[in-house]
Amino acid sequence: MNLSYWELKNWFSHIDYTIVGSGIVGLHAALRLRERFPNSKILVIEKGMLPQGASTKNAGFACFGSMSEIIDDLKSHSEEEVIQLIHKRWNGLQLLRKNLTDQSIDYKPFGGYELFLKEDDDAFNDCLSRMSFINEILKPFFKSEVFCKEIDRFSFKGIHEYLIFNPFEAQIDTGNMMQALLKKAVANDILILNQQTVTSFDEKEASVIVALNDFSFVTKKLLFATNGFANTLTKTEVVPARAQVIITEPIPNLDIRGTFHIDKGYYYFRNFEDRILLGGGRNLDFKGETTTEFGQSELIQNRLEQLLKEVILPNQEVKIEHRWSGIMGLGSSKNPIVSQLSEHVYCGVRLGGMGVAIGSIIGNELADLI
């Protein structure tokens, strides 16, 4: 790099903490470090023009798990683990709201609903039969019943008559949320450099040499907050998972308000103002969607359009305005990885598709490892 003395002095000299990834986790880690170490020099490195993975690409669900998703989690996690996960997601949402304010993230507590397609008899009956049990294990924390049965009032088609309603669920404006977080980071004297990819690092006795494409610098501590992209440099057990999303053009007289889940959370949709935002379908092609490449697949796009036109808005002419994808970080466990990898290197990754809910708290936990 053709860097001047001034650039070297202000951006790349005497760095205390370098964070890789400027998403929800990375910026909360930076803010927590600023709180703990007021006089430190904190640098955030981001490989994208904007946060690259999912922080600016998610659907804006302030949720902690649908009924069928919780039941599914109980097959691979203990009851205590699942309860702790839900607590962490809920506490993380409250921390995000506290840090950024409901107004800045456009927090709307419309509640959440789970739909069951006609052919999903087993899942529907299983959820109804286990609703009392799930409510019982969550009641000590929420102080009231979380899930209840409601008649479908939205005129969906091809689904069971009853939906499962969760009054604690809400939606946010993802763009507003990340903009508010970036503004707060800059206001707290946190340096953010975009479109810089960390290619390797070399740990020394008292520091870490961080290599970018054509430049390297020294930092005292290195923190990875790269979630779905974590495996490349940290060698942690994180599998990338692509999520595809579509959003419609404005729909006159749209009478759908809330966040909605189908099939254990593999499909999800919500209103955004007078549009429908719909995503998911990874379960149609797990192998193909285990990728760090952004883009769409015909198989999943066709299924999303089918759900939109046959289930969500039947008998309506609906036009799709935009399509995109994001990269999540998953693994064999839903528990995030917050770990010290070596003397001066740390990571907070594998958010399991719940970045909005737990990103803030994982960022804090990552910073508190130091």
C-alpha positions as CSV (number, residue, x, y, z in Angstrom):
1,M,0.0,0.0,0.0
2,N,1.1,3.5,-0.7
3,L,0.4,4.8,2.8
4,S,1.5,8.1,4.1
5,Y,3.1,8.7,7.5
6,W,-0.2,10.3,8.6
7,E,-2.2,7.2,7.6
8,L,0.2,4.9,9.3
9,K,0.3,7.0,12.5
10,N,-3.5,7.4,12.8
11,W,-4.8,4.1,11.6
12,F,-2.1,1.4,12.0
13,S,0.1,2.4,14.9
14,H,-0.2,1.3,18.5
15,I,-3.4,-0.7,17.9
16,D,-4.7,-2.4,21.1
17,Y,-7.6,-4.3,19.7
18,T,-8.4,-5.4,16.1
19,I,-11.8,-6.9,15.4
20,V,-12.4,-8.7,12.1
21,G,-16.1,-8.2,11.1
22,S,-18.2,-5.1,11.4
23,G,-21.5,-6.7,12.0
24,I,-23.7,-6.9,15.1
25,V,-21.1,-9.0,17.0
26,G,-18.0,-7.1,15.9
27,L,-19.4,-3.6,16.7
28,H,-20.8,-4.7,20.0
29,A,-17.5,-6.2,20.9
30,A,-15.8,-2.9,19.9
31,L,-18.3,-0.9,22.0
32,R,-17.8,-3.2,25.0
33,L,-14.0,-2.9,24.7
34,R,-14.3,0.9,24.6
35,E,-16.4,0.8,27.8
36,R,-13.8,-1.4,29.5
37,F,-10.7,0.2,28.1
38,P,-11.6,3.9,27.5
39,N,-8.1,5.0,26.3
40,S,-7.5,2.0,23.9
41,K,-7.1,2.1,20.2
42,I,-9.7,-0.1,18.5
43,L,-9.7,-1.0,14.8
44,V,-12.5,-2.9,13.0
45,I,-11.6,-4.5,9.7
46,E,-14.5,-5.4,7.3
47,K,-14.0,-7.2,3.9
48,G,-17.2,-5.8,2.4
49,M,-18.5,-2.4,1.5
50,L,-21.0,-3.0,4.3
51,P,-21.0,-5.8,6.9
52,Q,-20.6,-8.8,4.6
53,G,-22.4,-11.8,6.1
54,A,-25.9,-11.4,7.5
55,S,-26.0,-8.3,9.7
56,T,-27.3,-6.1,6.9
57,K,-29.0,-8.9,5.0
58,N,-31.3,-10.6,7.6
59,A,-35.1,-10.4,7.6
60,G,-35.3,-8.2,10.7
61,F,-36.9,-10.8,13.0
62,A,-36.7,-10.0,16.8
63,C,-37.4,-13.6,17.6
64,F,-36.1,-16.5,19.8
65,G,-37.6,-19.5,18.1
66,S,-40.9,-20.8,16.9
67,M,-42.7,-23.6,18.6
68,S,-41.7,-26.3,16.0
69,E,-38.1,-25.0,16.0
70,I,-37.9,-25.3,19.8
71,I,-39.3,-28.8,19.7
72,D,-36.8,-29.7,17.0
73,D,-34.0,-28.3,19.1
74,L,-35.0,-30.6,22.0
75,K,-34.1,-33.6,19.8
76,S,-30.4,-32.6,19.7
77,H,-30.0,-30.5,22.8
78,S,-31.0,-31.0,26.5
79,E,-34.0,-29.2,27.9
80,E,-31.6,-27.0,30.0
81,E,-29.6,-26.1,26.9
82,V,-32.7,-25.1,25.0
83,I,-34.0,-23.0,27.9
84,Q,-30.6,-21.3,28.2
85,L,-30.5,-20.6,24.4
86,I,-33.9,-19.0,24.6
87,H,-32.9,-16.9,27.6
88,K,-29.7,-15.8,25.8
89,R,-31.7,-14.8,22.7
90,W,-34.3,-12.9,24.7
91,N,-31.6,-11.1,26.8
92,G,-29.7,-10.3,23.6
93,L,-32.7,-8.6,22.1
94,Q,-33.2,-6.5,25.2
95,L,-29.6,-5.5,25.1
96,L,-29.9,-4.5,21.4
97,R,-32.9,-2.4,22.3
98,K,-31.2,-0.8,25.2
99,N,-28.1,0.0,23.3
100,L,-29.8,1.5,20.2
101,T,-33.3,2.4,21.4
102,D,-36.6,1.1,19.9
103,Q,-37.0,4.2,17.8
104,S,-33.7,3.9,16.0
105,I,-34.2,0.2,15.1
106,D,-38.0,0.7,14.3
107,Y,-39.0,-2.0,16.9
108,K,-42.6,-3.1,16.3
109,P,-44.0,-5.7,18.8
110,F,-46.7,-7.1,16.4
111,G,-46.1,-10.6,17.7
112,G,-45.1,-13.7,15.9
113,Y,-47.1,-16.5,14.3
114,E,-46.4,-20.1,13.1
115,L,-48.3,-21.5,10.1
116,F,-48.7,-25.2,9.3
117,L,-49.3,-26.3,5.7
118,K,-52.1,-28.7,5.2
119,E,-49.6,-31.5,4.5
120,D,-47.8,-30.9,7.8
121,D,-50.3,-32.8,10.0
122,D,-47.7,-34.4,12.1
123,A,-45.9,-31.2,12.9
124,F,-49.1,-29.4,13.6
125,N,-50.5,-32.0,16.0
126,D,-47.1,-32.4,17.7
127,C,-46.9,-28.7,18.4
128,L,-50.5,-28.5,19.8
129,S,-49.9,-31.6,22.0
130,R,-46.6,-30.2,23.4
131,M,-47.7,-26.5,23.8
132,S,-48.5,-26.9,27.5
133,F,-45.1,-28.5,28.1
134,I,-43.1,-25.7,26.2
135,N,-45.1,-23.0,28.0
136,E,-44.4,-24.6,31.3
137,I,-40.6,-24.7,30.9
138,L,-40.6,-21.1,29.6
139,K,-43.0,-19.6,32.2
140,P,-40.4,-19.1,35.0
141,F,-38.5,-16.7,32.7
142,F,-41.3,-15.0,30.8
143,K,-43.8,-15.0,33.7
144,S,-46.7,-15.9,31.4
145,E,-47.5,-18.3,28.6
146,V,-45.5,-17.7,25.5
147,F,-47.5,-19.7,22.9
148,C,-51.2,-20.0,22.3
149,K,-53.5,-21.2,19.5
150,E,-55.3,-18.6,17.4
151,I,-57.7,-18.8,14.4
152,D,-56.1,-17.6,11.1
153,R,-57.4,-14.1,10.5
154,F,-55.0,-13.3,7.6
155,S,-56.8,-15.4,4.9
156,F,-53.8,-17.6,4.2
157,K,-54.5,-20.6,2.0
158,G,-53.5,-24.2,2.2
159,I,-52.8,-24.1,5.9
160,H,-54.3,-25.5,9.1
161,E,-57.1,-23.4,10.6
162,Y,-55.1,-22.5,13.7
163,L,-51.9,-20.6,14.0
164,I,-49.6,-20.6,17.0
165,F,-49.2,-17.1,18.3
166,N,-46.3,-15.6,20.4
167,P,-46.9,-12.1,21.7
168,F,-43.2,-11.6,22.7
169,E,-42.0,-11.6,19.1
170,A,-41.3,-8.4,17.1
171,Q,-39.8,-7.0,14.0
172,I,-37.1,-4.4,13.3
173,D,-35.7,-2.4,10.4
174,T,-32.3,-4.1,9.8
175,G,-30.9,-1.2,7.8
176,N,-31.8,1.3,10.5
177,M,-30.4,-1.0,13.2
178,M,-27.0,-1.4,11.5
179,Q,-26.8,2.3,10.6
180,A,-27.5,3.2,14.3
181,L,-24.8,0.7,15.4
182,L,-22.2,2.1,13.0
183,K,-23.0,5.7,14.1
184,K,-22.5,4.7,17.7
185,A,-19.2,3.0,17.0
186,V,-17.8,6.0,15.1
187,A,-19.1,8.3,17.9
188,N,-17.1,6.2,20.4
189,D,-13.8,6.7,18.4
190,I,-13.8,3.2,16.9
191,L,-11.9,3.1,13.6
192,I,-13.7,1.1,10.8
193,L,-11.9,0.2,7.6
194,N,-14.1,-1.4,4.8
195,Q,-13.2,-3.6,1.8
196,Q,-10.1,-4.9,3.6
197,T,-9.7,-8.7,3.8
198,V,-7.6,-10.3,6.4
199,T,-5.7,-13.1,4.6
200,S,-3.6,-14.4,7.6
201,F,-2.2,-13.6,11.0
202,D,1.0,-14.5,12.8
203,E,1.0,-14.5,16.5
204,K,4.1,-13.3,18.4
205,E,5.0,-13.3,22.0
206,A,3.3,-10.0,22.8
207,S,1.3,-9.2,19.7
208,V,-0.3,-10.4,16.4
209,I,0.8,-9.5,12.9
210,V,-2.3,-9.1,10.8
211,A,-1.9,-9.5,7.0
212,L,-4.3,-7.8,4.6
213,N,-4.1,-8.3,0.8
214,D,-1.1,-6.0,0.3
215,F,-0.2,-4.7,3.8
216,S,0.3,-5.9,7.3
217,F,0.2,-4.3,10.7
218,V,0.6,-5.1,14.4
219,T,-2.1,-5.4,17.0
220,K,-2.0,-6.4,20.7
221,K,-5.2,-8.5,20.5
222,L,-7.1,-9.9,17.5
223,L,-10.8,-10.8,17.7
224,F,-12.8,-12.6,15.0
225,A,-16.5,-11.8,14.6
226,T,-16.9,-13.3,11.1
227,N,-19.7,-15.9,11.9
228,G,-20.4,-17.8,8.6
229,F,-16.9,-17.0,7.2
230,A,-15.1,-18.0,10.5
231,N,-13.8,-21.4,9.4
232,T,-11.3,-20.0,6.9
233,L,-9.0,-18.4,9.5
234,T,-10.1,-19.6,12.9
235,K,-10.6,-23.3,12.0
236,T,-13.6,-23.4,14.3
237,E,-16.5,-25.7,13.8
238,V,-18.6,-23.3,11.7
239,V,-20.5,-24.2,8.6
240,P,-21.6,-21.4,6.2
241,A,-25.3,-21.5,5.3
242,R,-26.8,-19.2,2.6
243,A,-30.3,-17.7,3.2
244,Q,-32.2,-16.4,0.2
245,V,-34.7,-13.5,0.6
246,I,-37.2,-11.7,-1.6
247,I,-39.3,-8.6,-1.1
248,T,-42.4,-7.5,-3.0
249,E,-43.4,-4.2,-4.4
250,P,-45.8,-2.2,-2.2
251,I,-49.2,-4.0,-1.9
252,P,-52.3,-1.9,-1.6
253,N,-54.4,-2.5,1.5
254,L,-52.0,-5.2,2.9
255,D,-53.6,-6.5,6.1
256,I,-50.7,-8.6,7.4
257,R,-48.8,-7.4,10.4
258,G,-46.3,-9.5,12.3
259,T,-43.5,-12.1,11.8
260,F,-44.4,-15.5,10.5
261,H,-42.7,-18.9,10.5
262,I,-43.3,-22.1,8.5
263,D,-41.7,-25.5,8.8
264,K,-39.4,-25.2,11.9
265,G,-38.3,-21.8,10.8
266,Y,-36.9,-22.9,7.5
267,Y,-39.3,-20.4,5.9
268,Y,-40.2,-17.0,7.4
269,F,-42.0,-13.9,6.2
270,R,-43.2,-10.6,7.6
271,N,-44.6,-7.3,6.5
272,F,-42.3,-4.4,6.0
273,E,-44.6,-1.4,5.8
274,D,-46.9,-2.5,2.9
275,R,-44.6,-5.1,1.4
276,I,-44.1,-8.8,2.1
277,L,-40.5,-9.9,2.8
278,L,-40.1,-13.7,2.5
279,G,-37.0,-15.9,2.9
280,G,-35.7,-19.4,3.6
281,G,-35.9,-22.7,1.7
282,R,-32.4,-23.9,2.6
283,N,-33.9,-27.2,3.6
284,L,-34.6,-27.9,-0.1
285,D,-30.9,-28.1,-0.9
286,F,-28.7,-28.3,2.2
287,K,-25.6,-29.2,0.2
288,G,-26.0,-26.4,-2.3
289,E,-26.8,-23.8,0.3
290,T,-23.7,-24.7,2.4
291,T,-21.7,-22.0,0.7
292,T,-20.1,-18.6,1.3
293,E,-21.1,-17.5,-2.2
294,F,-23.9,-15.0,-2.5
295,G,-26.7,-15.5,-5.0
296,Q,-29.9,-17.3,-5.7
297,S,-30.9,-20.8,-6.9
298,E,-33.9,-21.5,-9.2
299,L,-35.2,-24.3,-6.9
300,I,-35.5,-22.1,-3.8
301,Q,-36.6,-19.0,-5.7
302,N,-39.4,-20.9,-7.3
303,R,-40.5,-22.3,-3.9
304,L,-40.5,-18.9,-2.3
305,E,-42.6,-17.5,-5.1
306,Q,-45.0,-20.4,-4.8
307,L,-45.5,-19.8,-1.1
308,L,-46.0,-16.1,-1.7
309,K,-48.6,-16.6,-4.4
310,E,-50.4,-19.7,-3.2
311,V,-50.3,-19.5,0.6
312,I,-49.5,-16.0,1.8
313,L,-51.3,-13.8,-0.8
314,P,-53.6,-16.1,-2.8
315,N,-55.6,-14.8,-5.7
316,Q,-53.5,-11.6,-5.8
317,E,-51.2,-10.2,-8.4
318,V,-47.9,-9.8,-6.6
319,K,-44.7,-8.4,-8.1
320,I,-41.2,-9.1,-6.6
321,E,-39.1,-6.0,-6.4
322,H,-35.8,-7.3,-5.1
323,R,-33.9,-10.5,-4.3
324,W,-30.7,-11.1,-2.2
325,S,-29.0,-13.5,0.1
326,G,-27.0,-13.6,3.3
327,I,-24.5,-16.0,4.9
328,M,-25.2,-17.5,8.3
329,G,-22.9,-19.5,10.6
330,L,-24.2,-22.9,11.8
331,G,-22.9,-26.1,13.4
332,S,-23.8,-29.3,15.0
333,S,-24.9,-27.3,18.1
334,K,-27.0,-24.2,18.3
335,N,-24.6,-22.9,21.0
336,P,-22.4,-20.0,19.8
337,I,-18.6,-20.3,20.0
338,V,-17.1,-17.6,22.2
339,S,-13.6,-18.7,22.7
340,Q,-10.0,-17.7,23.3
341,L,-8.1,-19.5,20.5
342,S,-4.6,-18.6,21.7
343,E,-2.7,-16.1,23.8
344,H,-3.8,-13.0,21.8
345,V,-6.5,-14.3,19.5
346,Y,-10.3,-14.7,20.2
347,C,-13.5,-15.4,18.4
348,G,-17.3,-15.0,18.7
349,V,-18.9,-16.9,15.9
350,R,-21.6,-19.6,14.9
351,L,-24.8,-17.6,15.7
352,G,-27.1,-20.3,14.3
353,G,-29.3,-17.9,12.3
354,M,-30.1,-15.9,15.4
355,G,-27.7,-12.9,14.9
356,V,-30.3,-10.2,15.6
357,A,-31.2,-11.9,18.9
358,I,-27.8,-12.9,20.2
359,G,-25.3,-10.8,18.3
360,S,-25.2,-8.0,20.9
361,I,-24.7,-10.4,23.8
362,I,-22.1,-12.5,21.9
363,G,-20.2,-9.3,21.1
364,N,-20.1,-8.4,24.8
365,E,-19.0,-11.9,25.8
366,L,-16.3,-11.8,23.2
367,A,-14.9,-8.6,24.5
368,D,-15.1,-9.8,28.1
369,L,-12.8,-12.7,27.3
370,I,-9.9,-10.2,27.4
